[in-house]
Structure formats: structure tokens, C-alpha cells
């Protein structure tokens, strides 16, 4: 049995540790974070607050149990039982919420876990006619800790350790602290769920309450350090936005220049085209349009057409059009783009791996243009019977579309420049270098991003990331 002189400081600081965990979480703004754990953390803070209240309430019962009347005592014990259940219920909800985000495919059956645990608790308790006076509160407390508290701590611990692996690219230190919090929580679950209160652990001759308090402070230490991951993420987001802003400013300046150049080019091109047509007509009437001259006129017209195409793409690149955003399924837009390819797609093997996606707000024809540009680029570098894979999937609050081909790939030295305007790896006369730049602008417009990399095996992989609205698949 714990020394009565240690009860007050032990339970006081024991509860303060959990209260500090709750404060450290709720005082941090995670509303704009894209980390998977951002939303489930609110349940962990509720667990911490309610558990702090439970420990302080337990301290109150220990200090003033002698003055309670027999009539009031069952209600006091019932209140403690409710606090125990609610506290571990929040911890269980935290663990399940985090697991649902890590394994979205199994979210339909995760809700069965708390239902099963509650049923086990009720089945394990003996029935009594008088609920309050005859109810075994002590036994119920032990069963709830064993059947709800211990599994909840293990599930939350497993979720934290599993989640820690997903944030290594953001902060290795943060990942270690999330894992440390998970292991400390597992230890706390054993001490509070398996070992009964008031027990003295053998060999070390230490009351279990003292070890629970130490575990609570260890959890606090790891949680406070792990929360710095949000600061690292915010810094990375700011740096990325600054880079994107600088690139957008550069593209905006280029767009204004391109708009002026395109207008200046269009007028003389039109005049030249008309003059060529008139000259051909005059020579045709007089019979002076010989084969060599006809070939020269054809060359002139072909180059005029190319110059006109470049001017029109410059205008498209530099002009902002008024458009309406609409809810759309990206899978449907992908299938619609394949229809636009027409007969060209028959010469290639196109493999679709499309997962069900939530509707997101986009400008459909612009997104189709992105898909069409990327697919056209892949087709142009592939031989007959080349393979193009199109995958779509949901990743936390984002939708990812990958388009991969098995072509020759892109030279490593060229990769950093493929999104720049007028940069092309095609032969002279076969590309303007504006296709992927237009795609970049459209993805920026939708708050997404485009990345071009060489695939691990062979070929090129283009990743298109779209932001999904909050709550689309909760």
C-alpha cells in the first residue's frame, strides 16, 4: 500500500502531467496542417484532460472517503466509473481515428472495436437487482481498465509507432518522439490496465501509482517534443510557398511578355499568309506555278502554320480565362481524356488502376488538358505497343494521379527544367516547350502540384497532386 504522505504530491503531479499533455496539444494550431495525426490529436487531448480529472478525483476520494455517507458513496463510485470509461474511451477513439487514416480501406469495421470491448465488459460483470447498492464498482473498475483501458493504450501505442514512420521525411527527431510516446503509452497501459491500483511491484518494492506517474511524465516529454513536427512542417510549407510564389511571379512576367510577343507576331503572320495565298493564285492563273515553286510555297505555308501555332500557344499560356469550378470525379476526367485521344490510343497498352475518389472542385476542361498534355507527351516518345500506366488514389487529404510510361525517360540534366516555358527535349520543329508549363499553371490554379521524375525501372513518371476538401472521405 502506498504511504499516505505520498498520496497528495503523487496524485497531484500525476494529474498535472496529463493536464499538461492536454494543454500542449490544444495550445498548438493544427487546423491548417496536412499531417495525418492533426485531427485525431483532439481525442488524445480529451483523454489527457479527462484522465487528469480522474486522478484528481481519485485523490479527493482518498483524502475525504471517511466523511462520505453510505447513501452518497455509490454515486461517488459511479462518477469515478464514468470518468474511467470516458477517459479510456477518448484514448480508444484517438487510436482508431489514427488507424482509419493509416488504413482507409478498413475504416468500415474499425467502429466494431469499441462495441466489442463494451460488450465484453458488460458480459464479464455479475448482474444485481439493485444497480447502485449492489453493484460491484471495484470489480467494474478493474474490468474496464483491463478490457478497455489496456486495449485502448495498446491500439493508441501501435498507431503512434506506425504513424512515426510516415513523418521521417519531415523530421526524424519528431518521428522518434512519436514512437517514444507510443512505447511510453504502452507501458502506461500495462501499469494502469493490468496491474491493480494499490499494488506494490515485487523486487523493486514500488507502488504502481508511482510508476504510473513516471510514465505520465515520460509521455508528456515525448508528446511535447513530437509536437515540434508541426513547426517543422509549417516551415517547410512556407518555404515551398515562397518558391512557388517566386516561380509564379516569374511565369507571370513571362506571360505578359509572351502576350505582347504573340500579338506582335500574329499581325505580320496574317499578312504573310494572305500574300502567299494571293501570290499562289496569281501564279496559278498565269500557269507559272511549277512543281519546284509549289514545293517552296508548301514549305512557306508549313512554317507559317508552325509560327501561328506557337503564337496561339503563347496566347493560351499568357491569358487568364474566366472559368467556373465544378465538383468532378478525376477518374471520369481521365476516362474522358482517353476518349479524346481517339485512334491514337489503340497503338499503345494503357493500364488503368483507378481507386474510388471523392468529388473535388476543379475546372474540368483544364484538368482534362493537363491529362491530355501528359498522355500526348508519353505517346510521342513510345514505340508501338508501348505501355502507359494511369493510377489514382487517395492519400490523407490529397488525391494523387500517376501517369507512367516505359519510354526512354528524360536525361537527368534535363529533369529540373522540364516545367520551364519553351524548354523541350523534342527535335526542332516538333515541340514548343509550353505543354508542361501550361500544366504547371493549371495545377497551381487548383492548389495542386505536378512533378516529373524518371521511374525506377524505365520511362517517365508524372505525379499530379490535387487537394481534396476537408470532410470528403471522413
Backbone torsions as a table, in degrees:
resi	resn	phi	psi	omega
1	UNK	NA	140.8	-178.2
2	UNK	-70.7	141.9	178.0
3	UNK	-61.7	130.4	-177.1
4	UNK	-59.1	-28.1	-179.8
5	UNK	-72.2	-20.3	-179.9
6	UNK	-93.0	-9.9	-174.1
7	UNK	-61.2	-50.5	-174.7
8	UNK	-62.4	-54.8	-179.7
9	UNK	-64.2	-34.2	-177.0
10	UNK	-65.8	-53.8	-178.3
11	UNK	-69.4	-31.3	179.2
12	UNK	-63.2	-52.0	-178.6
13	UNK	-75.3	-28.4	175.3
14	UNK	-60.1	-48.8	177.6
15	UNK	-67.4	-35.8	179.8
16	UNK	-64.6	-33.0	178.8
17	UNK	-61.7	-46.1	179.3
18	UNK	-69.7	-37.0	177.3
19	UNK	-62.0	-39.7	178.3
20	UNK	-65.6	-35.1	176.5
21	UNK	-62.0	-45.4	178.9
22	UNK	-61.7	-42.7	-179.7
23	UNK	-66.0	-42.5	-178.5
24	UNK	-62.3	-31.0	179.2
25	UNK	-79.9	-50.2	-175.1
26	UNK	-71.1	-22.0	179.4
27	UNK	-81.3	-4.9	-179.1
28	UNK	-103.9	130.0	-179.9
29	UNK	-80.4	110.9	179.6
30	UNK	-114.9	11.3	-173.5
31	UNK	-65.2	-30.5	-177.4
32	UNK	-102.3	5.9	-178.4
33	UNK	-77.6	145.5	176.0
34	UNK	-99.6	4.9	179.1
35	UNK	-67.4	142.0	-176.4
36	UNK	-60.2	-29.4	-173.5
37	UNK	-86.9	-6.9	-171.4
38	UNK	-57.3	-48.9	-177.2
39	UNK	-77.3	-43.3	178.1
40	UNK	-61.1	-22.2	-178.2
41	UNK	-59.1	-26.0	-179.6
42	UNK	-63.6	-33.2	177.4
43	UNK	-70.1	-34.6	177.5
44	UNK	-67.4	-36.7	177.3
45	UNK	-66.5	-38.5	177.3
46	UNK	-65.8	-37.8	174.5
47	UNK	-60.9	-44.5	-177.7
48	UNK	-64.0	-45.4	180.0
49	UNK	-63.9	-47.9	-177.5
50	UNK	-67.8	-31.9	178.7
51	UNK	-72.4	-36.4	174.8
52	UNK	-61.4	-43.7	178.2
53	UNK	-62.3	-38.8	178.4
54	UNK	-61.6	-45.3	-178.1
55	UNK	-67.8	-38.6	177.4
56	UNK	-69.4	-34.9	176.3
57	UNK	-66.8	-39.1	176.6
58	UNK	-62.8	-41.1	176.5
59	UNK	-60.4	-41.6	178.4
60	UNK	-62.0	-42.7	180.0
61	UNK	-65.0	-40.1	-179.4
62	UNK	-65.5	-41.9	-175.7
63	UNK	-74.4	-31.6	-172.8
64	UNK	-121.4	18.8	-178.3
65	UNK	-62.7	-28.9	-176.5
66	UNK	-68.2	-23.9	-174.8
67	UNK	-95.2	-2.8	-179.3
68	UNK	-78.9	137.9	176.8
69	UNK	-79.0	162.1	-179.1
70	UNK	-63.5	-34.4	-178.4
71	UNK	-70.0	-33.2	-175.9
72	UNK	-85.2	-27.3	-173.0
73	UNK	-55.8	-43.1	178.8
74	UNK	-60.8	-38.2	179.4
75	UNK	-67.7	-35.1	177.7
76	UNK	-66.7	-43.5	178.2
77	UNK	-66.0	-37.1	178.4
78	UNK	-63.6	-40.4	178.1
79	UNK	-61.9	-41.7	178.3
80	UNK	-63.4	-40.0	179.4
81	UNK	-62.4	-40.4	178.4
82	UNK	-63.7	-43.8	179.2
83	UNK	-61.7	-40.6	178.2
84	UNK	-62.0	-46.0	-177.7
85	UNK	-65.4	-47.0	-178.4
86	UNK	-63.6	-42.5	-178.0
87	UNK	-60.2	-53.2	-179.5
88	UNK	-70.8	-24.2	174.7
89	UNK	-63.4	-41.3	176.3
90	UNK	-64.8	-38.5	178.6
91	UNK	-64.8	-40.5	178.2
92	UNK	-64.6	-41.6	179.0
93	UNK	-63.2	-37.9	176.5
94	UNK	-60.7	-49.4	-178.9
95	UNK	-62.4	-42.6	-179.1
96	UNK	-68.1	-40.9	179.7
97	UNK	-61.2	-40.6	179.4
98	UNK	-69.0	-38.5	177.6
99	UNK	-65.9	-36.7	179.8
100	UNK	-62.1	-35.2	179.5
101	UNK	-78.5	-30.0	178.0
102	UNK	-76.4	-34.0	179.6
103	UNK	-127.7	75.4	-176.9
104	UNK	-60.2	-24.4	-179.1
105	UNK	-69.7	-24.0	-177.7
106	UNK	-102.4	12.8	-173.9
107	UNK	-68.0	-18.1	-178.3
108	UNK	-74.6	-22.1	-179.8
109	UNK	-110.2	-3.5	179.3
110	UNK	-64.2	-29.0	-178.3
111	UNK	-66.9	-15.6	179.3
112	UNK	-71.7	-21.3	-177.3
113	UNK	-61.8	-55.4	179.6
114	UNK	-62.7	-35.4	179.0
115	UNK	-62.0	-43.9	179.5
116	UNK	-63.9	-41.7	-179.1
117	UNK	-65.6	-41.3	178.9
118	UNK	-64.2	-41.2	178.1
119	UNK	-61.6	-41.3	178.8
120	UNK	-62.0	-39.3	179.2
121	UNK	-63.2	-47.8	-177.5
122	UNK	-67.3	-37.2	179.6
123	UNK	-67.1	-32.7	-176.2
124	UNK	-79.3	-14.0	-177.6
125	UNK	-91.6	140.4	176.9
126	UNK	-71.6	150.8	-179.5
127	UNK	-86.4	144.4	178.3
128	UNK	-137.3	144.4	179.9
129	UNK	-68.5	-43.9	179.9
130	UNK	-96.8	112.9	-171.7
131	UNK	-61.5	-47.0	-173.3
132	UNK	-84.8	-51.1	-173.4
133	UNK	-72.7	-29.2	-177.5
134	UNK	-105.1	-0.3	-175.0
135	UNK	-75.7	133.0	-179.3
136	UNK	-81.4	83.0	-175.9
137	UNK	-63.3	-38.2	179.6
138	UNK	-63.1	-44.9	178.7
139	UNK	-64.9	-40.8	179.3
140	UNK	-61.9	-40.5	179.7
141	UNK	-61.4	-43.7	179.9
142	UNK	-65.3	-43.1	-178.7
143	UNK	-65.8	-40.4	179.8
144	UNK	-64.7	-42.7	178.5
145	UNK	-64.6	-37.9	-176.4
146	UNK	-77.3	-42.2	-173.1
147	UNK	-94.5	-18.7	177.9
148	UNK	-117.8	-49.1	-177.0
149	UNK	-62.1	-50.8	-178.0
150	UNK	-64.7	-49.8	176.9
151	UNK	-61.4	-37.0	179.3
152	UNK	-62.0	-44.2	179.6
153	UNK	-64.4	-39.3	179.4
154	UNK	-67.2	-42.9	179.4
155	UNK	-63.9	-45.5	178.9
156	UNK	-64.2	-39.1	178.6
157	UNK	-63.4	-47.2	179.1
158	UNK	-60.9	-41.1	180.0
159	UNK	-62.7	-42.6	-179.6
160	UNK	-65.7	-44.0	179.9
161	UNK	-64.9	-42.2	178.0
162	UNK	-63.6	-42.9	-178.6
163	UNK	-66.4	-33.4	-176.9
164	UNK	-57.1	-28.2	-178.8
165	UNK	-71.1	-23.8	-176.3
166	UNK	-84.0	-10.4	-178.0
167	UNK	-111.8	12.8	179.9
168	UNK	-63.7	-33.6	-178.7
169	UNK	-70.8	-19.6	178.4
170	UNK	-89.8	-51.7	-179.2
171	UNK	-153.8	113.9	178.1
172	UNK	-65.5	-38.6	177.9
173	UNK	-63.1	-42.9	178.2
174	UNK	-62.2	-40.6	178.9
175	UNK	-61.6	-43.2	178.7
176	UNK	-63.2	-37.8	-179.9
177	UNK	-71.6	-36.8	174.5
178	UNK	-62.5	-42.6	177.8
179	UNK	-64.7	-41.3	177.8
180	UNK	-61.4	-41.1	176.8
181	UNK	-62.2	-37.6	178.4
182	UNK	-64.0	-46.3	179.7
183	UNK	-66.1	-39.9	177.8
184	UNK	-64.5	-36.7	178.8
185	UNK	-67.5	-36.2	176.7
186	UNK	-64.0	-42.0	177.1
187	UNK	-61.9	-41.9	179.0
188	UNK	-64.3	-38.4	179.1
189	UNK	-62.4	-38.1	177.8
190	UNK	-66.8	-45.1	-176.5
191	UNK	-68.0	-34.4	-176.5
192	UNK	-97.1	-20.3	-177.4
193	UNK	-102.0	-32.6	-177.0
194	UNK	-97.6	-45.5	-176.5
195	UNK	-87.0	122.0	-179.1
196	UNK	-65.6	150.9	176.2
197	UNK	-63.1	145.0	-179.5
198	UNK	87.3	-2.0	-179.0
199	UNK	-78.9	147.4	172.5
200	UNK	-106.1	120.1	-178.3
201	UNK	-70.6	132.6	-178.2
202	UNK	-65.6	162.8	177.6
203	UNK	71.6	-52.1	-179.8
204	UNK	-92.2	-9.4	176.2
205	UNK	48.9	51.6	-177.4
206	UNK	-124.2	134.7	177.3
207	UNK	-64.8	142.4	-177.0
208	UNK	-62.8	-30.0	-179.8
209	UNK	-61.9	-35.5	178.8
210	UNK	-66.0	-42.6	179.0
211	UNK	-67.7	-35.3	175.3
212	UNK	-62.0	-42.7	179.4
213	UNK	-63.6	-41.4	178.2
214	UNK	-63.3	-41.8	178.4
215	UNK	-61.6	-39.5	179.5
216	UNK	-62.0	-42.0	179.1
217	UNK	-69.6	-33.1	175.8
218	UNK	-65.7	-42.4	176.4
219	UNK	-59.9	-44.1	179.1
220	UNK	-58.6	-44.2	-179.1
221	UNK	-60.5	-48.9	-177.9
222	UNK	-68.0	-39.5	-179.0
223	UNK	-64.3	-45.0	-179.1
224	UNK	-62.8	-38.0	177.6
225	UNK	-73.2	-36.4	179.7
226	UNK	-66.2	-32.6	-178.2
227	UNK	-66.0	-16.3	176.1
228	UNK	-66.8	-14.3	176.1
229	UNK	-59.8	-34.0	178.2
230	UNK	-64.5	-35.5	177.1
231	UNK	-66.9	-41.8	178.6
232	UNK	-63.1	-43.2	178.9
233	UNK	-61.8	-43.4	-179.6
234	UNK	-62.5	-39.9	177.9
235	UNK	-63.6	-42.3	178.9
236	UNK	-64.0	-40.0	179.5
237	UNK	-64.6	-42.4	179.2
238	UNK	-62.5	-45.0	179.7
239	UNK	-62.9	-41.5	179.6
240	UNK	-64.5	-41.2	-179.6
241	UNK	-67.6	-35.4	176.6
242	UNK	-64.2	-41.8	178.2
243	UNK	-64.4	-42.2	179.4
244	UNK	-67.1	-36.9	178.5
245	UNK	-64.7	-42.6	179.2
246	UNK	-63.5	-40.5	179.4
247	UNK	-69.1	-38.0	178.2
248	UNK	-65.2	-38.7	177.0
249	UNK	-63.1	-40.7	178.9
250	UNK	-63.2	-45.1	179.2
251	UNK	-65.6	-35.9	178.3
252	UNK	-63.1	-43.8	178.3
253	UNK	-64.1	-42.8	177.9
254	UNK	-64.0	-35.7	179.3
255	UNK	-63.5	-43.1	178.3
256	UNK	-63.1	-41.9	178.0
257	UNK	-64.1	-44.2	-179.0
258	UNK	-62.8	-38.3	-179.9
259	UNK	-60.9	-45.4	179.0
260	UNK	-65.8	-43.3	179.9
261	UNK	-62.6	-43.5	-178.2
262	UNK	-61.6	-42.2	179.1
263	UNK	-65.3	-41.1	-179.4
264	UNK	-67.1	-32.1	-179.0
265	UNK	-77.4	-36.6	-173.5
266	UNK	-60.3	-42.9	-177.3
267	UNK	-61.7	-53.2	178.2
268	UNK	-64.5	-31.9	177.4
269	UNK	-62.9	-42.4	178.3
270	UNK	-61.9	-44.4	179.2
271	UNK	-63.2	-43.0	179.3
272	UNK	-62.9	-43.0	-179.8
273	UNK	-61.1	-44.2	178.5
274	UNK	-63.7	-42.0	179.9
275	UNK	-63.3	-40.6	178.2
276	UNK	-63.1	-43.4	179.0
277	UNK	-62.0	-43.7	179.4
278	UNK	-64.0	-43.3	-179.0
279	UNK	-63.4	-41.2	177.5
280	UNK	-62.1	-41.2	179.5
281	UNK	-63.8	-42.9	-180.0
282	UNK	-64.8	-44.3	179.7
283	UNK	-66.3	-34.1	179.0
284	UNK	-66.9	-37.6	180.0
285	UNK	-67.6	-36.6	-177.9
286	UNK	-87.4	-4.4	179.7
287	UNK	77.5	15.0	-178.1
288	UNK	-93.9	4.5	-178.4
289	UNK	-87.6	82.4	180.0
290	UNK	-77.5	171.2	-179.8
291	UNK	-59.2	-45.7	178.1
292	UNK	-59.4	-41.4	179.6
293	UNK	-67.6	-39.6	178.6
294	UNK	-61.0	-39.5	178.3
295	UNK	-65.2	-38.9	178.7
296	UNK	-65.8	-41.1	177.1
297	UNK	-62.7	-38.7	178.4
298	UNK	-63.1	-39.6	177.7
299	UNK	-64.3	-42.8	179.1
300	UNK	-61.4	-46.3	-178.3
301	UNK	-64.6	-38.2	178.7
302	UNK	-63.0	-42.7	179.4
303	UNK	-72.4	-32.9	174.3
304	UNK	-64.2	-39.6	178.4
305	UNK	-63.7	-39.9	178.5
306	UNK	-65.8	-43.5	178.7
307	UNK	-63.1	-38.5	178.8
308	UNK	-65.8	-38.2	178.6
309	UNK	-64.7	-42.4	178.2
310	UNK	-61.7	-42.7	-179.8
311	UNK	-62.7	-41.4	-179.6
312	UNK	-67.1	-38.2	177.3
313	UNK	-68.1	-35.1	175.1
314	UNK	-61.8	-42.7	179.2
315	UNK	-63.6	-42.7	179.0
316	UNK	-64.4	-41.4	-179.6
317	UNK	-62.1	-34.5	-170.7
318	UNK	-101.7	-2.9	-175.0
319	UNK	-107.0	132.0	173.2
320	UNK	-92.7	124.4	-179.1
321	UNK	-104.6	146.9	175.3
322	UNK	-74.7	121.0	-176.9
323	UNK	-138.3	159.0	179.8
324	UNK	-110.5	136.0	174.9
325	UNK	-82.4	141.1	-178.8
326	UNK	-136.5	148.6	174.1
327	UNK	-67.8	131.0	-176.5
328	UNK	-147.1	153.7	174.4
329	UNK	-97.6	118.5	-177.9
330	UNK	-60.7	-31.0	177.7
331	UNK	-62.2	-39.9	178.2
332	UNK	-66.4	-37.9	178.3
333	UNK	-66.9	-35.9	177.0
334	UNK	-63.4	-46.9	179.2
335	UNK	-63.9	-36.8	177.5
336	UNK	-65.7	-37.0	178.0
337	UNK	-65.8	-39.0	178.2
338	UNK	-63.0	-32.8	175.7
339	UNK	-66.7	-36.1	-179.8
340	UNK	-65.8	-27.4	179.0
341	UNK	-66.7	-23.7	176.3
342	UNK	62.0	-135.7	-174.7
343	UNK	-68.4	-19.8	-177.5
344	UNK	-60.5	-31.6	-175.6
345	UNK	-73.0	-17.1	-176.7
346	UNK	-68.7	-23.0	-178.8
347	UNK	-83.8	-0.9	-174.8
348	UNK	-131.5	154.9	178.2
349	UNK	-94.5	108.7	-178.1
350	UNK	-105.6	116.9	-178.3
351	UNK	-104.1	125.1	-179.2
352	UNK	-105.7	127.7	173.6
353	UNK	-128.0	76.9	-172.3
354	UNK	-104.2	120.7	175.4
355	UNK	-90.6	154.9	177.2
356	UNK	-58.1	134.1	-175.7
357	UNK	-124.0	148.5	173.0
358	UNK	-75.2	157.4	175.5
359	UNK	-70.3	139.1	174.6
360	UNK	-130.0	159.7	-176.8
361	UNK	-86.3	115.2	-178.0
362	UNK	-142.5	171.9	168.7
363	UNK	-98.2	101.2	-168.3
364	UNK	-53.6	-46.6	-174.9
365	UNK	-68.5	-28.1	177.5
366	UNK	-72.1	-41.5	178.2
367	UNK	-65.8	-38.4	175.6
368	UNK	-60.9	-36.2	178.9
369	UNK	-65.9	-36.4	176.1
370	UNK	-61.5	-51.1	179.4
371	UNK	-58.8	-42.7	-177.4
372	UNK	-64.5	-42.3	178.5
373	UNK	-61.3	-46.9	-177.2
374	UNK	-66.0	-44.4	179.9
375	UNK	-66.0	-38.1	178.5
376	UNK	-64.0	-40.4	177.0
377	UNK	-61.3	-41.7	-179.8
378	UNK	-65.2	-43.0	-178.5
379	UNK	-63.0	-38.0	-176.3
380	UNK	-67.1	-24.0	-178.5
381	UNK	-101.0	-4.9	-176.6
382	UNK	-92.9	149.4	169.6
383	UNK	-80.9	172.7	175.4
384	UNK	-58.3	143.4	-178.0
385	UNK	67.5	20.0	173.2
386	UNK	-65.4	161.2	-175.4
387	UNK	-113.0	131.3	173.8
388	UNK	-123.8	124.6	177.4
389	UNK	-106.6	132.9	177.0
390	UNK	-121.8	118.7	-179.2
391	UNK	-121.1	144.8	173.2
392	UNK	-135.9	141.9	-179.8
393	UNK	-160.4	161.4	177.3
394	UNK	-98.9	129.5	175.5
395	UNK	-127.1	106.8	-175.5
396	UNK	49.8	-111.1	-177.2
397	UNK	-104.9	25.2	-179.3
398	UNK	-130.7	155.2	173.6
399	UNK	-114.4	127.0	-175.6
400	UNK	-114.1	128.4	175.0
401	UNK	-118.0	123.0	178.7
402	UNK	-113.6	131.1	175.8
403	UNK	-120.0	113.7	-173.8
404	UNK	-121.9	136.4	174.9
405	UNK	-121.8	164.9	179.7
406	UNK	-107.1	34.7	179.3
407	UNK	-78.7	-163.3	-175.9
408	UNK	-75.5	-11.0	-179.2
409	UNK	81.2	-175.0	-178.0
410	UNK	-118.0	139.0	178.4
411	UNK	-59.0	138.8	-178.0
412	UNK	-55.1	-35.6	-179.1
413	UNK	-70.2	-22.2	-177.6
414	UNK	-90.2	-21.5	-174.1
415	UNK	-53.6	-44.1	-177.6
416	UNK	-64.7	-13.7	-172.2
417	UNK	-112.3	2.0	-171.6
418	UNK	-66.6	-22.1	179.6
419	UNK	-92.7	-3.1	-179.9
420	UNK	-76.1	143.7	177.5
421	UNK	-60.8	140.4	174.9
422	UNK	70.9	4.3	175.9
423	UNK	-89.6	126.5	178.9
424	UNK	-144.7	146.3	175.8
425	UNK	-100.6	1.9	179.7
426	UNK	-79.0	165.0	178.7
427	UNK	-67.0	157.2	179.2
428	UNK	-58.5	130.3	179.4
429	UNK	93.9	-6.7	-177.5
430	UNK	-111.9	-2.2	179.5
431	UNK	-160.9	149.6	-179.6
432	UNK	-100.7	-16.7	-178.6
433	UNK	78.4	17.9	-178.9
434	UNK	-107.6	-14.0	-174.8
435	UNK	-57.3	-55.7	-178.5
436	UNK	-71.2	-27.0	176.0
437	UNK	-66.2	-40.1	175.8
438	UNK	-64.0	-41.9	177.0
439	UNK	-59.3	-42.9	178.5
440	UNK	-58.9	-45.1	-179.8
441	UNK	-64.0	-39.4	179.3
442	UNK	-67.1	-42.1	178.7
443	UNK	-65.2	-38.2	175.4
444	UNK	-61.0	-40.6	-179.7
445	UNK	-60.7	-32.7	-178.6
446	UNK	-94.3	8.6	-179.8
447	UNK	71.0	19.9	-179.8
448	UNK	-110.8	-163.4	179.3
449	UNK	-151.7	157.1	177.6
450	UNK	-123.4	134.4	179.2
451	UNK	-130.6	135.4	179.5
452	UNK	-118.5	122.8	179.9
453	UNK	-138.1	160.8	171.3
454	UNK	-79.6	130.8	-179.0
455	UNK	-67.2	155.4	-176.2
456	UNK	-58.5	-36.0	-177.1
457	UNK	-87.3	-69.3	-179.2
458	UNK	-162.4	149.1	177.5
459	UNK	99.3	-163.3	-175.4
460	UNK	-126.5	142.2	177.2
461	UNK	-119.4	126.7	176.3
462	UNK	-112.5	119.9	179.4
463	UNK	-104.2	127.0	177.9
464	UNK	-115.6	118.7	-176.9
465	UNK	-111.2	122.6	178.5
466	UNK	-112.5	142.5	177.1
467	UNK	-84.9	129.2	176.7
468	UNK	-95.1	151.6	178.6
469	UNK	-70.5	148.9	178.6
470	UNK	-64.2	132.0	178.0
471	UNK	92.7	0.2	-178.3
472	UNK	-63.1	-32.9	-177.0
473	UNK	-138.5	31.7	173.0
474	UNK	-76.7	NA	NA
